[in-house]
Amino acid sequence: MELIGVYIVDNNSDVHLIEIQFDDTPANIDVGQITQELEGQPSGNWQSPWDEKYLDEKGEEIIGDYFDIPEVGLKTRLLFFFHDLNFSKPLLTQDGQLNLTKPTSLPARLRDKVKYERPD
């Protein structure tokens, strides 16, 4: 598992876009296990990915989403929004903890491919 990047979402200071690569097929990734601990709260109240997308191996094209999980590939590159990210705590995943990096601008390869829409 590897953190590719944490990206700034323009005009939304409480949400970030996260890109992760797993050394496993998309069908074996449990997106619901990606979270971050909220002290004093039961795990059911912890944040989870929002509007996840599966990317090709180079991270340039969207090849699937929550409703259309790709069936091919030996690695999974996953892109998702995450609300109220705490940079002093790691993300928790099925493969263990993932330390966060300082957010950067969205790379050119992802511009015009994803758009943040606040959950209802």
C-alpha positions in Angstrom: 0.0 0.0 0.0 1.3 3.4 -0.9 0.0 7.0 -0.5 0.3 8.7 -3.8 -1.0 12.1 -2.7 -3.3 14.2 -0.5 -4.7 17.0 -2.6 -6.4 20.3 -1.8 -10.0 20.7 -2.9 -10.6 24.3 -4.1 -13.1 26.2 -2.0 -13.5 23.4 0.4 -11.2 23.6 3.4 -12.9 20.7 5.3 -12.4 18.1 2.5 -9.3 16.6 0.8 -8.8 14.3 -2.2 -6.7 11.2 -1.4 -4.9 8.9 -3.8 -3.7 5.5 -2.6 -2.3 2.4 -4.4 -2.8 -1.1 -3.1 -0.9 -4.1 -4.3 -4.1 -6.1 -4.8 -7.0 -6.4 -7.2 -9.9 -4.0 -6.9 -12.2 -6.7 -5.8 -10.1 -7.4 -2.7 -10.0 -3.8 -1.5 -12.5 -3.0 1.3 -13.1 0.7 0.8 -15.3 0.7 3.9 -12.2 -0.1 6.1 -10.5 3.1 5.1 -11.1 5.5 7.9 -9.6 7.7 10.6 -10.1 7.4 14.3 -12.2 10.0 16.0 -11.3 9.9 19.7 -14.3 9.4 22.0 -16.5 8.2 19.1 -17.6 4.7 18.2 -16.0 3.5 14.9 -19.4 3.7 13.2 -19.1 7.5 13.5 -15.6 7.8 12.0 -15.2 9.3 8.5 -15.0 7.1 5.4 -14.2 7.7 1.8 -16.6 9.7 -0.3 -17.2 9.3 -4.1 -14.3 6.9 -4.6 -13.0 6.3 -8.1 -10.7 3.6 -9.4 -7.8 4.8 -11.7 -5.7 3.1 -14.3 -2.2 2.0 -13.3 -0.7 5.4 -14.3 -3.4 7.3 -12.4 -4.5 9.2 -15.5 -8.0 7.7 -16.4 -11.0 6.7 -14.3 -11.8 3.1 -14.9 -14.5 2.5 -12.2 -16.3 3.8 -9.2 -18.3 2.6 -6.2 -21.0 1.1 -8.5 -18.6 -0.2 -11.1 -15.6 -1.9 -9.5 -13.0 -2.9 -12.2 -12.4 -6.6 -12.6 -8.9 -6.3 -14.0 -5.5 -5.3 -12.7 -3.0 -6.6 -10.1 -2.8 -3.3 -8.4 -5.6 -0.9 -7.4 -5.2 2.9 -7.5 -8.0 4.5 -5.6 -9.0 8.2 -5.4 -11.5 9.5 -2.9 -12.7 12.5 -1.0 -12.3 12.5 2.8 -13.9 15.0 5.1 -12.4 16.6 8.3 -9.0 14.9 7.8 -6.8 15.1 10.8 -3.1 15.3 9.6 -1.8 14.3 13.0 -3.4 10.8 12.7 -2.9 8.1 10.1 -5.6 6.7 7.8 -6.6 3.2 8.8 -6.9 0.6 6.1 -7.3 -3.2 5.7 -3.5 -3.3 5.2 -2.6 -1.2 8.3 -1.9 2.5 9.0 -1.1 5.0 6.3 0.7 8.2 7.4 -0.5 11.4 5.7 1.6 14.0 3.9 1.0 17.7 3.6 -1.7 18.4 1.0 -0.6 19.7 -2.4 -2.4 21.1 -5.4 -4.3 18.7 -7.6 -2.0 17.3 -10.3 -2.7 18.1 -13.9 -3.5 14.5 -14.8 -6.5 14.6 -12.5 -7.9 18.1 -13.3 -11.3 18.0 -15.1 -11.6 14.3 -14.1 -13.1 14.6 -10.6 -15.5 17.1 -9.2 -16.4 17.4 -5.5 -20.1 17.2 -4.7 -21.0 17.6 -1.0 -23.0 14.6 0.4 -26.6 15.2 1.2 
